[in-house]
């Protein structure tokens, strides 16, 4: 269901005899009416997911196998109610996404991409040296979401001499980093705020106008989580008015659509959701997706479950 890595889609089609759920509403309705009851597993991605209405149209669905670590587009509550399992691909993309976060932070603060554009435009010989930027090492960094990816980001930035603090739904036992009770309080005490929290209804606009104002005109926002976690309009307004120094963004609220205002800003680094986009990581994600599917088809269980399927008799 939905766009998938081409090699994964081809494997599903040739080795598993999988069918692709039509995008056209009329064709989809016809397929579901005729074949919906035959579907026992759906392979999808975090950008598409399976909602409650689709689950209702697939009465024998047993598992949603997700290519990606994010699964907020799948209605997990509805899945649990129906006994449908949900899997994702954790761990295998942690390093690449953490690398992306650090790269965005360096680029946003040092403005390397903007300096590259300055040089290519021929401005250096005419206008002189590029303006001074901000140091990355030894800054204060706050991380929202100290899970696998957030922890990997923290470890990398520790090597830069950064002081790390974090906010989580719960304090992380044994963590060497300082816990802060709220996103606002965290933002108020740091130079850079990194968003690494899971998406979903529980974190929608968690980084709102109040948090951004607490980060302030000298602060930077880095988001490699989900666009939904940040109030995008509030972010655009503050970046445009100088109430925020800069941002590095790999995710957006309405992908692949990006606010046109951001495209005109030199203090923002924009990536087309490529946090895990390396050959090695995507191959590992594909392999884990297929392991989950194979395990479900063989045993009715999942290898990396967000939610295990109910035992069916």
Residue pairs with C-beta under 8 A, 6 or more apart in sequence:
1 20
1 21
1 42
1 43
1 44
1 48
1 50
2 21
2 44
2 45
2 47
2 48
2 49
3 45
3 47
3 48
4 12
4 43
4 44
4 45
4 67
5 67
5 282
5 285
5 286
7 286
8 43
8 67
8 286
8 289
8 290
9 20
11 286
11 290
12 18
12 43
13 20
16 293
18 43
19 31
19 35
21 28
21 31
21 42
22 28
22 30
22 31
32 57
32 58
36 57
36 58
36 59
37 58
37 59
37 60
38 60
39 58
39 60
39 61
40 60
40 61
40 62
40 63
40 297
41 61
41 62
41 63
41 64
41 65
41 293
41 296
41 297
42 50
42 58
42 61
42 63
42 64
42 65
43 65
43 66
43 67
43 289
43 293
44 50
44 64
44 65
44 66
44 67
44 74
45 66
45 67
45 68
46 66
46 67
46 68
46 69
46 70
46 71
46 72
46 73
46 88
46 199
47 68
47 73
47 255
47 273
48 73
49 64
49 66
49 71
49 72
49 73
49 74
49 75
50 61
50 64
50 73
50 74
50 75
50 79
51 73
51 74
51 75
51 78
52 75
52 78
55 61
55 75
55 78
55 79
55 82
55 84
61 82
61 84
62 83
62 84
62 85
62 296
62 300
62 309
62 312
63 84
63 85
63 86
63 87
63 292
63 293
63 296
63 302
63 309
64 71
64 74
64 79
64 84
64 85
64 86
64 87
65 87
65 289
65 292
65 293
65 296
65 302
66 74
66 86
66 87
66 88
66 89
66 289
66 306
67 89
67 285
67 286
67 289
68 88
68 89
68 93
68 276
68 285
69 88
69 89
69 90
69 93
69 97
69 149
69 276
70 88
70 198
70 199
70 226
71 86
71 88
71 306
72 198
72 199
72 200
72 201
72 226
72 228
74 86
76 86
76 306
76 307
78 84
79 85
79 86
79 307
80 307
83 309
83 310
83 312
84 307
84 309
84 310
85 296
85 301
85 302
85 305
85 307
85 308
85 309
85 310
86 302
86 305
86 306
86 307
87 292
87 296
87 302
87 303
87 304
87 305
87 306
88 304
88 306
89 284
89 285
89 288
89 289
89 292
89 304
90 148
90 304
91 148
91 304
92 281
92 284
92 285
92 288
93 275
93 276
93 281
93 284
93 285
94 148
94 149
94 152
95 152
95 281
96 275
96 276
96 277
96 278
96 280
96 281
97 149
97 152
97 224
97 275
97 276
98 149
98 152
98 153
98 155
98 156
99 156
100 224
100 250
100 271
100 274
100 275
100 276
101 149
101 153
101 194
101 196
101 222
101 224
101 248
101 275
102 153
102 156
102 157
103 248
104 222
104 224
104 248
104 249
104 250
104 269
104 271
105 136
105 141
105 157
105 192
105 194
105 220
105 222
105 248
106 112
106 136
107 113
107 248
107 269
108 220
108 222
108 246
108 247
108 248
108 267
108 268
108 269
109 133
109 134
109 135
109 136
109 139
109 192
109 220
109 246
110 133
110 134
110 136
111 130
111 133
111 246
111 266
111 267
113 269
114 266
114 267
115 130
115 133
117 266
118 124
118 130
119 130
124 130
134 220
134 245
136 160
136 162
137 160
137 161
137 162
138 160
138 161
138 162
138 163
139 160
139 162
139 163
139 190
139 191
139 192
140 162
140 163
140 165
140 189
140 190
140 191
140 192
141 154
141 157
141 162
141 163
141 164
141 165
141 190
141 191
141 192
141 193
141 194
142 164
142 165
142 166
142 167
142 180
142 186
142 187
142 189
142 190
142 192
142 193
142 194
143 150
143 153
143 154
143 164
143 165
143 166
143 167
143 177
143 193
143 194
143 196
144 150
144 166
144 167
144 168
144 183
144 186
144 193
144 194
144 195
144 196
144 197
144 206
144 207
144 225
144 229
145 166
145 167
145 168
145 195
145 196
145 197
145 198
145 225
146 154
146 166
146 168
146 172
146 175
146 177
146 196
147 168
147 196
147 198
149 196
149 224
150 166
150 194
150 196
150 197
151 172
153 194
153 196
154 164
154 166
154 177
157 164
158 164
164 177
164 178
165 177
165 178
165 179
165 180
165 186
165 189
165 190
166 172
166 175
166 177
166 178
166 179
166 180
166 186
167 179
167 180
167 181
167 182
167 183
167 185
167 186
168 179
171 179
172 179
180 186
180 189
183 206
183 207
183 211
184 210
184 211
184 214
185 214
186 193
187 193
187 207
187 211
187 212
187 214
187 215
187 219
188 214
188 215
190 215
190 219
191 218
191 219
191 220
192 219
192 220
192 221
192 222
193 207
193 211
193 215
193 219
193 220
193 221
193 222
194 222
194 223
194 224
195 207
195 221
195 222
195 223
195 224
195 225
195 229
195 230
196 224
196 225
197 203
197 206
197 225
197 226
197 229
198 225
198 226
199 225
199 226
199 228
199 229
200 226
200 228
203 226
203 228
203 229
204 228
204 229
205 228
205 229
205 230
205 231
206 229
206 230
207 221
207 223
207 229
207 230
207 231
207 235
208 231
208 234
209 231
209 234
209 238
212 221
212 231
212 234
212 235
212 238
212 243
212 244
213 238
213 243
215 221
215 244
216 243
216 244
217 242
217 243
217 244
217 245
218 245
219 244
219 245
220 244
220 245
220 246
220 247
220 248
221 230
221 235
221 244
221 246
221 247
221 248
221 249
222 247
222 248
222 249
223 229
223 230
223 247
223 248
223 249
223 250
223 251
224 250
224 251
224 275
225 251
226 251
227 249
227 251
227 252
227 253
227 254
227 255
228 253
230 253
232 252
232 253
232 259
233 259
235 244
235 247
236 259
236 261
236 262
237 243
238 244
239 246
239 247
239 261
239 262
239 265
239 267
239 268
240 261
240 265
245 267
246 267
246 268
246 269
247 267
247 268
247 269
248 268
248 269
248 271
249 262
249 268
249 269
249 270
249 271
250 271
250 273
250 274
250 275
251 273
251 275
252 258
252 259
252 273
255 273
256 272
256 273
258 270
262 268
262 270
263 270
276 282
276 285
288 303
288 304
291 303
292 302
292 303
292 304
295 301
295 302
295 303
296 302
296 309
300 309
300 311
300 312
301 308
301 309
302 308
302 309
